[in-house]
Amino acid sequence: MVKRASSKERLQQMAEEAEAGEELKAEKKAKKATTTKKKVAKSVIKREKVVWKIFDASYKEIASFPYSEKDEAFAKLEERKQKKSTTSFFINEVKVPMADDV
């Protein structure tokens, strides 16, 4: 048979539980204060430029032109189409990494 606790005993038990809870909070706070922050690596921005590339049907690169020379790229494409009518050619804008000047 379980003995009933008096109100004085219950109050004392509740006070002890509260003290134990406060001690746990203090320990957690102390642990948080001692942890160090991890160093975050800075992301390197990789610069890219757009160029015009002429490809054949098997995706083999035939020629490459800077973005500003769009007219020359299309002229070369038409020249290739006239020269070899059996092979199909196409042109795409392709992003390529820029060379670092540093």
Jmol script that loads the backbone (N, CA, C; Angstrom):
load data "model"
ATOM      1  N   MET A   1       0.829  -1.172   0.000  1.00  0.00           N
ATOM      2  CA  MET A   1       0.000   0.000   0.000  1.00  0.00           C
ATOM      3  C   MET A   1       0.882   1.247   0.000  1.00  0.00           C
ATOM      4  N   VAL A   2       0.472   2.215  -0.790  1.00  0.00           N
ATOM      5  CA  VAL A   2       1.255   3.431  -0.952  1.00  0.00           C
ATOM      6  C   VAL A   2       0.855   4.424   0.124  1.00  0.00           C
ATOM      7  N   LYS A   3       1.890   5.012   0.697  1.00  0.00           N
ATOM      8  CA  LYS A   3       1.648   5.993   1.752  1.00  0.00           C
ATOM      9  C   LYS A   3       1.398   7.348   1.101  1.00  0.00           C
ATOM     10  N   ARG A   4       0.365   8.041   1.528  1.00  0.00           N
ATOM     11  CA  ARG A   4       0.065   9.370   1.010  1.00  0.00           C
ATOM     12  C   ARG A   4       1.013  10.375   1.624  1.00  0.00           C
ATOM     13  N   ALA A   5       1.505  11.303   0.778  1.00  0.00           N
ATOM     14  CA  ALA A   5       2.435  12.323   1.256  1.00  0.00           C
ATOM     15  C   ALA A   5       1.645  13.504   1.774  1.00  0.00           C
ATOM     16  N   SER A   6       2.161  14.076   2.839  1.00  0.00           N
ATOM     17  CA  SER A   6       1.502  15.261   3.378  1.00  0.00           C
ATOM     18  C   SER A   6       1.808  16.455   2.489  1.00  0.00           C
ATOM     19  N   SER A   7       1.077  17.521   2.640  1.00  0.00           N
ATOM     20  CA  SER A   7       1.288  18.689   1.804  1.00  0.00           C
ATOM     21  C   SER A   7       2.663  19.288   2.044  1.00  0.00           C
ATOM     22  N   LYS A   8       3.173  19.161   3.260  1.00  0.00           N
ATOM     23  CA  LYS A   8       4.510  19.681   3.560  1.00  0.00           C
ATOM     24  C   LYS A   8       5.559  18.885   2.766  1.00  0.00           C
ATOM     25  N   GLU A   9       5.400  17.563   2.716  1.00  0.00           N
ATOM     26  CA  GLU A   9       6.323  16.717   1.983  1.00  0.00           C
ATOM     27  C   GLU A   9       6.232  16.982   0.474  1.00  0.00           C
ATOM     28  N   ARG A  10       4.992  17.171  -0.016  1.00  0.00           N
ATOM     29  CA  ARG A  10       4.821  17.461  -1.448  1.00  0.00           C
ATOM     30  C   ARG A  10       5.477  18.776  -1.829  1.00  0.00           C
ATOM     31  N   LEU A  11       5.326  19.803  -0.993  1.00  0.00           N
ATOM     32  CA  LEU A  11       5.957  21.097  -1.268  1.00  0.00           C
ATOM     33  C   LEU A  11       7.480  20.972  -1.269  1.00  0.00           C
ATOM     34  N   GLN A  12       8.001  20.193  -0.327  1.00  0.00           N
ATOM     35  CA  GLN A  12       9.449  19.993  -0.261  1.00  0.00           C
ATOM     36  C   GLN A  12       9.936  19.256  -1.508  1.00  0.00           C
ATOM     37  N   GLN A  13       9.203  18.242  -1.963  1.00  0.00           N
ATOM     38  CA  GLN A  13       9.575  17.489  -3.150  1.00  0.00           C
ATOM     39  C   GLN A  13       9.539  18.386  -4.384  1.00  0.00           C
ATOM     40  N   MET A  14       8.518  19.240  -4.506  1.00  0.00           N
ATOM     41  CA  MET A  14       8.415  20.154  -5.639  1.00  0.00           C
ATOM     42  C   MET A  14       9.573  21.147  -5.643  1.00  0.00           C
ATOM     43  N   ALA A  15       9.983  21.617  -4.474  1.00  0.00           N
ATOM     44  CA  ALA A  15      11.100  22.556  -4.376  1.00  0.00           C
ATOM     45  C   ALA A  15      12.403  21.881  -4.818  1.00  0.00           C
ATOM     46  N   GLU A  16      12.603  20.630  -4.434  1.00  0.00           N
ATOM     47  CA  GLU A  16      13.803  19.896  -4.826  1.00  0.00           C
ATOM     48  C   GLU A  16      13.838  19.681  -6.341  1.00  0.00           C
ATOM     49  N   GLU A  17      12.687  19.363  -6.929  1.00  0.00           N
ATOM     50  CA  GLU A  17      12.623  19.180  -8.380  1.00  0.00           C
ATOM     51  C   GLU A  17      12.922  20.487  -9.113  1.00  0.00           C
ATOM     52  N   ALA A  18      12.436  21.606  -8.566  1.00  0.00           N
ATOM     53  CA  ALA A  18      12.692  22.906  -9.188  1.00  0.00           C
ATOM     54  C   ALA A  18      14.175  23.242  -9.139  1.00  0.00           C
ATOM     55  N   GLU A  19      14.822  22.938  -8.011  1.00  0.00           N
ATOM     56  CA  GLU A  19      16.255  23.196  -7.889  1.00  0.00           C
ATOM     57  C   GLU A  19      17.048  22.343  -8.883  1.00  0.00           C
ATOM     58  N   ALA A  20      16.653  21.102  -9.021  1.00  0.00           N
ATOM     59  CA  ALA A  20      17.337  20.210  -9.954  1.00  0.00           C
ATOM     60  C   ALA A  20      17.167  20.710 -11.389  1.00  0.00           C
ATOM     61  N   GLY A  21      15.989  21.214 -11.720  1.00  0.00           N
ATOM     62  CA  GLY A  21      15.741  21.764 -13.047  1.00  0.00           C
ATOM     63  C   GLY A  21      16.588  22.995 -13.317  1.00  0.00           C
ATOM     64  N   GLU A  22      16.734  23.848 -12.314  1.00  0.00           N
ATOM     65  CA  GLU A  22      17.557  25.055 -12.472  1.00  0.00           C
ATOM     66  C   GLU A  22      19.027  24.686 -12.676  1.00  0.00           C
ATOM     67  N   GLU A  23      19.485  23.640 -11.966  1.00  0.00           N
ATOM     68  CA  GLU A  23      20.871  23.199 -12.133  1.00  0.00           C
ATOM     69  C   GLU A  23      21.110  22.670 -13.551  1.00  0.00           C
ATOM     70  N   LEU A  24      20.143  21.932 -14.088  1.00  0.00           N
ATOM     71  CA  LEU A  24      20.275  21.431 -15.461  1.00  0.00           C
ATOM     72  C   LEU A  24      20.339  22.579 -16.457  1.00  0.00           C
ATOM     73  N   LYS A  25      19.506  23.597 -16.244  1.00  0.00           N
ATOM     74  CA  LYS A  25      19.528  24.754 -17.132  1.00  0.00           C
ATOM     75  C   LYS A  25      20.878  25.457 -17.068  1.00  0.00           C
ATOM     76  N   ALA A  26      21.426  25.587 -15.873  1.00  0.00           N
ATOM     77  CA  ALA A  26      22.726  26.249 -15.708  1.00  0.00           C
ATOM     78  C   ALA A  26      23.827  25.456 -16.413  1.00  0.00           C
ATOM     79  N   GLU A  27      23.765  24.111 -16.330  1.00  0.00           N
ATOM     80  CA  GLU A  27      24.756  23.281 -17.005  1.00  0.00           C
ATOM     81  C   GLU A  27      24.668  23.435 -18.520  1.00  0.00           C
ATOM     82  N   LYS A  28      23.457  23.429 -19.042  1.00  0.00           N
ATOM     83  CA  LYS A  28      23.270  23.584 -20.483  1.00  0.00           C
ATOM     84  C   LYS A  28      23.773  24.942 -20.947  1.00  0.00           C
ATOM     85  N   LYS A  29      23.493  25.972 -20.163  1.00  0.00           N
ATOM     86  CA  LYS A  29      23.936  27.314 -20.528  1.00  0.00           C
ATOM     87  C   LYS A  29      25.464  27.386 -20.528  1.00  0.00           C
ATOM     88  N   ALA A  30      26.097  26.741 -19.556  1.00  0.00           N
ATOM     89  CA  ALA A  30      27.552  26.734 -19.494  1.00  0.00           C
ATOM     90  C   ALA A  30      28.137  25.984 -20.689  1.00  0.00           C
ATOM     91  N   LYS A  31      27.509  24.886 -21.098  1.00  0.00           N
ATOM     92  CA  LYS A  31      27.986  24.138 -22.253  1.00  0.00           C
ATOM     93  C   LYS A  31      27.869  24.969 -23.516  1.00  0.00           C
ATOM     94  N   LYS A  32      26.770  25.688 -23.667  1.00  0.00           N
ATOM     95  CA  LYS A  32      26.577  26.519 -24.854  1.00  0.00           C
ATOM     96  C   LYS A  32      27.628  27.609 -24.927  1.00  0.00           C
ATOM     97  N   ALA A  33      27.989  28.171 -23.799  1.00  0.00           N
ATOM     98  CA  ALA A  33      28.961  29.258 -23.779  1.00  0.00           C
ATOM     99  C   ALA A  33      30.349  28.768 -24.158  1.00  0.00           C
ATOM    100  N   THR A  34      30.670  27.510 -23.876  1.00  0.00           N
ATOM    101  CA  THR A  34      32.013  27.012 -24.146  1.00  0.00           C
ATOM    102  C   THR A  34      32.188  26.522 -25.575  1.00  0.00           C
ATOM    103  N   THR A  35      31.112  26.290 -26.301  1.00  0.00           N
ATOM    104  CA  THR A  35      31.263  25.810 -27.671  1.00  0.00           C
ATOM    105  C   THR A  35      31.798  26.920 -28.559  1.00  0.00           C
ATOM    106  N   THR A  36      32.589  26.519 -29.548  1.00  0.00           N
ATOM    107  CA  THR A  36      33.146  27.498 -30.471  1.00  0.00           C
ATOM    108  C   THR A  36      32.412  27.424 -31.797  1.00  0.00           C
ATOM    109  N   LYS A  37      32.425  28.495 -32.501  1.00  0.00           N
ATOM    110  CA  LYS A  37      31.771  28.536 -33.797  1.00  0.00           C
ATOM    111  C   LYS A  37      32.678  27.902 -34.842  1.00  0.00           C
ATOM    112  N   LYS A  38      32.053  27.186 -35.751  1.00  0.00           N
ATOM    113  CA  LYS A  38      32.812  26.589 -36.836  1.00  0.00           C
ATOM    114  C   LYS A  38      33.138  27.658 -37.864  1.00  0.00           C
ATOM    115  N   LYS A  39      34.292  27.532 -38.460  1.00  0.00           N
ATOM    116  CA  LYS A  39      34.668  28.471 -39.499  1.00  0.00           C
ATOM    117  C   LYS A  39      33.916  28.135 -40.773  1.00  0.00           C
ATOM    118  N   VAL A  40      33.287  29.123 -41.326  1.00  0.00           N
ATOM    119  CA  VAL A  40      32.532  28.932 -42.553  1.00  0.00           C
ATOM    120  C   VAL A  40      33.425  29.330 -43.719  1.00  0.00           C
ATOM    121  N   ALA A  41      33.598  28.413 -44.634  1.00  0.00           N
ATOM    122  CA  ALA A  41      34.445  28.689 -45.793  1.00  0.00           C
ATOM    123  C   ALA A  41      33.731  29.678 -46.708  1.00  0.00           C
ATOM    124  N   LYS A  42      34.442  30.671 -47.151  1.00  0.00           N
ATOM    125  CA  LYS A  42      33.866  31.639 -48.064  1.00  0.00           C
ATOM    126  C   LYS A  42      33.711  30.995 -49.429  1.00  0.00           C
ATOM    127  N   SER A  43      32.551  31.170 -49.984  1.00  0.00           N
ATOM    128  CA  SER A  43      32.328  30.596 -51.303  1.00  0.00           C
ATOM    129  C   SER A  43      33.036  31.461 -52.343  1.00  0.00           C
ATOM    130  N   VAL A  44      33.746  30.812 -53.192  1.00  0.00           N
ATOM    131  CA  VAL A  44      34.487  31.499 -54.236  1.00  0.00           C
ATOM    132  C   VAL A  44      33.546  31.690 -55.427  1.00  0.00           C
ATOM    133  N   ILE A  45      33.427  32.910 -55.855  1.00  0.00           N
ATOM    134  CA  ILE A  45      32.564  33.207 -56.988  1.00  0.00           C
ATOM    135  C   ILE A  45      33.348  32.886 -58.259  1.00  0.00           C
ATOM    136  N   LYS A  46      32.823  31.936 -58.998  1.00  0.00           N
ATOM    137  CA  LYS A  46      33.478  31.558 -60.241  1.00  0.00           C
ATOM    138  C   LYS A  46      32.821  32.330 -61.369  1.00  0.00           C
ATOM    139  N   ARG A  47      33.604  33.154 -62.005  1.00  0.00           N
ATOM    140  CA  ARG A  47      33.081  33.976 -63.080  1.00  0.00           C
ATOM    141  C   ARG A  47      33.032  33.181 -64.369  1.00  0.00           C
ATOM    142  N   GLU A  48      31.976  33.421 -65.133  1.00  0.00           N
ATOM    143  CA  GLU A  48      31.809  32.741 -66.408  1.00  0.00           C
ATOM    144  C   GLU A  48      31.500  33.760 -67.485  1.00  0.00           C
ATOM    145  N   LYS A  49      31.830  33.405 -68.696  1.00  0.00           N
ATOM    146  CA  LYS A  49      31.478  34.253 -69.834  1.00  0.00           C
ATOM    147  C   LYS A  49      30.730  33.393 -70.845  1.00  0.00           C
ATOM    148  N   VAL A  50      29.965  34.040 -71.703  1.00  0.00           N
ATOM    149  CA  VAL A  50      29.190  33.333 -72.711  1.00  0.00           C
ATOM    150  C   VAL A  50      29.905  33.445 -74.043  1.00  0.00           C
ATOM    151  N   VAL A  51      30.022  32.308 -74.730  1.00  0.00           N
ATOM    152  CA  VAL A  51      30.612  32.275 -76.064  1.00  0.00           C
ATOM    153  C   VAL A  51      29.662  31.526 -76.990  1.00  0.00           C
ATOM    154  N   TRP A  52      29.807  31.773 -78.281  1.00  0.00           N
ATOM    155  CA  TRP A  52      29.046  31.053 -79.307  1.00  0.00           C
ATOM    156  C   TRP A  52      29.893  29.885 -79.759  1.00  0.00           C
ATOM    157  N   LYS A  53      29.314  28.676 -79.747  1.00  0.00           N
ATOM    158  CA  LYS A  53      30.051  27.496 -80.207  1.00  0.00           C
ATOM    159  C   LYS A  53      29.245  26.799 -81.288  1.00  0.00           C
ATOM    160  N   ILE A  54      29.952  26.398 -82.343  1.00  0.00           N
ATOM    161  CA  ILE A  54      29.331  25.654 -83.440  1.00  0.00           C
ATOM    162  C   ILE A  54      29.648  24.180 -83.230  1.00  0.00           C
ATOM    163  N   PHE A  55      28.601  23.334 -83.292  1.00  0.00           N
ATOM    164  CA  PHE A  55      28.733  21.894 -83.091  1.00  0.00           C
ATOM    165  C   PHE A  55      28.212  21.161 -84.312  1.00  0.00           C
ATOM    166  N   ASP A  56      28.723  19.921 -84.496  1.00  0.00           N
ATOM    167  CA  ASP A  56      28.147  19.084 -85.544  1.00  0.00           C
ATOM    168  C   ASP A  56      27.114  18.150 -84.905  1.00  0.00           C
ATOM    169  N   ALA A  57      26.589  17.202 -85.654  1.00  0.00           N
ATOM    170  CA  ALA A  57      25.512  16.347 -85.168  1.00  0.00           C
ATOM    171  C   ALA A  57      25.939  15.472 -83.990  1.00  0.00           C
ATOM    172  N   SER A  58      27.214  15.162 -83.887  1.00  0.00           N
ATOM    173  CA  SER A  58      27.698  14.324 -82.788  1.00  0.00           C
ATOM    174  C   SER A  58      28.221  15.164 -81.615  1.00  0.00           C
ATOM    175  N   TYR A  59      27.835  16.424 -81.561  1.00  0.00           N
ATOM    176  CA  TYR A  59      28.227  17.365 -80.506  1.00  0.00           C
ATOM    177  C   TYR A  59      29.731  17.599 -80.424  1.00  0.00           C
ATOM    178  N   LYS A  60      30.416  17.438 -81.524  1.00  0.00           N
ATOM    179  CA  LYS A  60      31.834  17.763 -81.580  1.00  0.00           C
ATOM    180  C   LYS A  60      31.948  19.252 -81.858  1.00  0.00           C
ATOM    181  N   GLU A  61      32.756  19.946 -81.055  1.00  0.00           N
ATOM    182  CA  GLU A  61      32.904  21.391 -81.219  1.00  0.00           C
ATOM    183  C   GLU A  61      33.706  21.689 -82.482  1.00  0.00           C
ATOM    184  N   ILE A  62      33.141  22.527 -83.328  1.00  0.00           N
ATOM    185  CA  ILE A  62      33.794  22.897 -84.577  1.00  0.00           C
ATOM    186  C   ILE A  62      34.512  24.240 -84.445  1.00  0.00           C
ATOM    187  N   ALA A  63      33.819  25.228 -83.888  1.00  0.00           N
ATOM    188  CA  ALA A  63      34.415  26.561 -83.737  1.00  0.00           C
ATOM    189  C   ALA A  63      33.820  27.254 -82.529  1.00  0.00           C
ATOM    190  N   SER A  64      34.535  28.261 -82.025  1.00  0.00           N
ATOM    191  CA  SER A  64      34.088  29.030 -80.874  1.00  0.00           C
ATOM    192  C   SER A  64      34.326  30.515 -81.140  1.00  0.00           C
ATOM    193  N   PHE A  65      33.353  31.352 -80.777  1.00  0.00           N
ATOM    194  CA  PHE A  65      33.447  32.798 -80.995  1.00  0.00           C
ATOM    195  C   PHE A  65      33.046  33.530 -79.718  1.00  0.00           C
ATOM    196  N   PRO A  66      33.672  34.670 -79.423  1.00  0.00           N
ATOM    197  CA  PRO A  66      33.220  35.484 -78.294  1.00  0.00           C
ATOM    198  C   PRO A  66      31.773  35.931 -78.493  1.00  0.00           C
ATOM    199  N   TYR A  67      31.105  36.274 -77.409  1.00  0.00           N
ATOM    200  CA  TYR A  67      29.693  36.630 -77.473  1.00  0.00           C
ATOM    201  C   TYR A  67      29.447  37.839 -78.378  1.00  0.00           C
ATOM    202  N   SER A  68      30.370  38.760 -78.404  1.00  0.00           N
ATOM    203  CA  SER A  68      30.190  39.975 -79.199  1.00  0.00           C
ATOM    204  C   SER A  68      30.293  39.715 -80.708  1.00  0.00           C
ATOM    205  N   GLU A  69      30.826  38.558 -81.103  1.00  0.00           N
ATOM    206  CA  GLU A  69      30.987  38.235 -82.522  1.00  0.00           C
ATOM    207  C   GLU A  69      29.901  37.262 -83.002  1.00  0.00           C
ATOM    208  N   LYS A  70      28.665  37.587 -82.680  1.00  0.00           N
ATOM    209  CA  LYS A  70      27.533  36.726 -83.031  1.00  0.00           C
ATOM    210  C   LYS A  70      27.373  36.612 -84.548  1.00  0.00           C
ATOM    211  N   ASP A  71      27.501  37.726 -85.252  1.00  0.00           N
ATOM    212  CA  ASP A  71      27.327  37.712 -86.708  1.00  0.00           C
ATOM    213  C   ASP A  71      28.357  36.817 -87.393  1.00  0.00           C
ATOM    214  N   GLU A  72      29.609  36.899 -86.935  1.00  0.00           N
ATOM    215  CA  GLU A  72      30.650  36.062 -87.512  1.00  0.00           C
ATOM    216  C   GLU A  72      30.383  34.587 -87.245  1.00  0.00           C
ATOM    217  N   ALA A  73      29.855  34.281 -86.079  1.00  0.00           N
ATOM    218  CA  ALA A  73      29.553  32.892 -85.729  1.00  0.00           C
ATOM    219  C   ALA A  73      28.466  32.326 -86.640  1.00  0.00           C
ATOM    220  N   PHE A  74      27.417  33.114 -86.878  1.00  0.00           N
ATOM    221  CA  PHE A  74      26.340  32.641 -87.752  1.00  0.00           C
ATOM    222  C   PHE A  74      26.795  32.563 -89.208  1.00  0.00           C
ATOM    223  N   ALA A  75      27.702  33.463 -89.603  1.00  0.00           N
ATOM    224  CA  ALA A  75      28.247  33.394 -90.962  1.00  0.00           C
ATOM    225  C   ALA A  75      29.065  32.109 -91.138  1.00  0.00           C
ATOM    226  N   LYS A  76      29.866  31.762 -90.149  1.00  0.00           N
ATOM    227  CA  LYS A  76      30.658  30.538 -90.196  1.00  0.00           C
ATOM    228  C   LYS A  76      29.748  29.311 -90.218  1.00  0.00           C
ATOM    229  N   LEU A  77      28.633  29.376 -89.476  1.00  0.00           N
ATOM    230  CA  LEU A  77      27.670  28.277 -89.459  1.00  0.00           C
ATOM    231  C   LEU A  77      27.068  28.059 -90.842  1.00  0.00           C
ATOM    232  N   GLU A  78      26.676  29.130 -91.495  1.00  0.00           N
ATOM    233  CA  GLU A  78      26.108  29.019 -92.840  1.00  0.00           C
ATOM    234  C   GLU A  78      27.144  28.502 -93.834  1.00  0.00           C
ATOM    235  N   GLU A  79      28.390  28.945 -93.665  1.00  0.00           N
ATOM    236  CA  GLU A  79      29.467  28.472 -94.542  1.00  0.00           C
ATOM    237  C   GLU A  79      29.660  26.958 -94.386  1.00  0.00           C
ATOM    238  N   ARG A  80      29.631  26.472 -93.151  1.00  0.00           N
ATOM    239  CA  ARG A  80      29.773  25.040 -92.894  1.00  0.00           C
ATOM    240  C   ARG A  80      28.612  24.256 -93.508  1.00  0.00           C
ATOM    241  N   LYS A  81      27.402  24.812 -93.381  1.00  0.00           N
ATOM    242  CA  LYS A  81      26.227  24.136 -93.938  1.00  0.00           C
ATOM    243  C   LYS A  81      26.306  24.046 -95.459  1.00  0.00           C
ATOM    244  N   GLN A  82      26.835  25.091 -96.098  1.00  0.00           N
ATOM    245  CA  GLN A  82      26.963  25.087 -97.559  1.00  0.00           C
ATOM    246  C   GLN A  82      28.058  24.118 -98.006  1.00  0.00           C
ATOM    247  N   LYS A  83      29.136  24.053 -97.222  1.00  0.00           N
ATOM    248  CA  LYS A  83      30.281  23.226 -97.591  1.00  0.00           C
ATOM    249  C   LYS A  83      29.939  21.730 -97.501  1.00  0.00           C
ATOM    250  N   LYS A  84      29.297  21.324 -96.392  1.00  0.00           N
ATOM    251  CA  LYS A  84      28.942  19.918 -96.188  1.00  0.00           C
ATOM    252  C   LYS A  84      27.432  19.833 -95.969  1.00  0.00           C
ATOM    253  N   SER A  85      26.711  19.566 -97.028  1.00  0.00           N
ATOM    254  CA  SER A  85      25.262  19.550 -96.929  1.00  0.00           C
ATOM    255  C   SER A  85      24.721  18.302 -96.246  1.00  0.00           C
ATOM    256  N   THR A  86      25.509  17.233 -96.193  1.00  0.00           N
ATOM    257  CA  THR A  86      25.028  15.994 -95.574  1.00  0.00           C
ATOM    258  C   THR A  86      25.112  16.027 -94.056  1.00  0.00           C
ATOM    259  N   THR A  87      26.022  16.818 -93.514  1.00  0.00           N
ATOM    260  CA  THR A  87      26.199  16.909 -92.067  1.00  0.00           C
ATOM    261  C   THR A  87      25.418  18.103 -91.535  1.00  0.00           C
ATOM    262  N   SER A  88      24.748  17.905 -90.402  1.00  0.00           N
ATOM    263  CA  SER A  88      24.010  19.022 -89.816  1.00  0.00           C
ATOM    264  C   SER A  88      24.884  19.713 -88.757  1.00  0.00           C
ATOM    265  N   PHE A  89      24.787  21.011 -88.702  1.00  0.00           N
ATOM    266  CA  PHE A  89      25.520  21.831 -87.744  1.00  0.00           C
ATOM    267  C   PHE A  89      24.521  22.709 -86.999  1.00  0.00           C
ATOM    268  N   PHE A  90      24.878  23.077 -85.783  1.00  0.00           N
ATOM    269  CA  PHE A  90      24.050  24.015 -85.027  1.00  0.00           C
ATOM    270  C   PHE A  90      24.943  24.861 -84.141  1.00  0.00           C
ATOM    271  N   ILE A  91      24.350  25.937 -83.603  1.00  0.00           N
ATOM    272  CA  ILE A  91      25.114  26.881 -82.790  1.00  0.00           C
ATOM    273  C   ILE A  91      24.423  27.016 -81.433  1.00  0.00           C
ATOM    274  N   ASN A  92      25.217  27.147 -80.381  1.00  0.00           N
ATOM    275  CA  ASN A  92      24.704  27.301 -79.022  1.00  0.00           C
ATOM    276  C   ASN A  92      25.484  28.367 -78.275  1.00  0.00           C
ATOM    277  N   GLU A  93      24.791  28.981 -77.313  1.00  0.00           N
ATOM    278  CA  GLU A  93      25.484  29.836 -76.347  1.00  0.00           C
ATOM    279  C   GLU A  93      25.967  28.913 -75.241  1.00  0.00           C
ATOM    280  N   VAL A  94      27.241  29.014 -74.888  1.00  0.00           N
ATOM    281  CA  VAL A  94      27.809  28.148 -73.863  1.00  0.00           C
ATOM    282  C   VAL A  94      28.541  29.019 -72.849  1.00  0.00           C
ATOM    283  N   LYS A  95      28.323  28.714 -71.555  1.00  0.00           N
ATOM    284  CA  LYS A  95      29.046  29.427 -70.501  1.00  0.00           C
ATOM    285  C   LYS A  95      30.350  28.692 -70.228  1.00  0.00           C
ATOM    286  N   VAL A  96      31.449  29.438 -70.263  1.00  0.00           N
ATOM    287  CA  VAL A  96      32.770  28.876 -69.984  1.00  0.00           C
ATOM    288  C   VAL A  96      33.409  29.699 -68.871  1.00  0.00           C
ATOM    289  N   PRO A  97      34.254  29.072 -68.035  1.00  0.00           N
ATOM    290  CA  PRO A  97      34.908  29.827 -66.963  1.00  0.00           C
ATOM    291  C   PRO A  97      35.861  30.857 -67.526  1.00  0.00           C
ATOM    292  N   MET A  98      35.899  32.008 -66.878  1.00  0.00           N
ATOM    293  CA  MET A  98      36.813  33.080 -67.309  1.00  0.00           C
ATOM    294  C   MET A  98      38.204  32.795 -66.785  1.00  0.00           C
ATOM    295  N   ALA A  99      39.201  33.165 -67.524  1.00  0.00           N
ATOM    296  CA  ALA A  99      40.582  33.028 -67.082  1.00  0.00           C
ATOM    297  C   ALA A  99      40.870  34.088 -66.038  1.00  0.00           C
ATOM    298  N   ASP A 100      41.518  33.686 -64.961  1.00  0.00           N
ATOM    299  CA  ASP A 100      41.843  34.644 -63.899  1.00  0.00           C
ATOM    300  C   ASP A 100      43.028  35.491 -64.299  1.00  0.00           C
ATOM    301  N   ASP A 101      42.894  36.802 -64.117  1.00  0.00           N
ATOM    302  CA  ASP A 101      43.955  37.739 -64.457  1.00  0.00           C
ATOM    303  C   ASP A 101      44.881  37.975 -63.270  1.00  0.00           C
ATOM    304  N   VAL A 102      44.575  37.400 -62.127  1.00  0.00           N
ATOM    305  CA  VAL A 102      45.339  37.648 -60.908  1.00  0.00           C
ATOM    306  C   VAL A 102      46.595  36.862 -60.876  1.00  0.00           C
TER     307      VAL A 102
END
end "model"
wireframe off; spacefill off
backbone 0.3
color backbone group
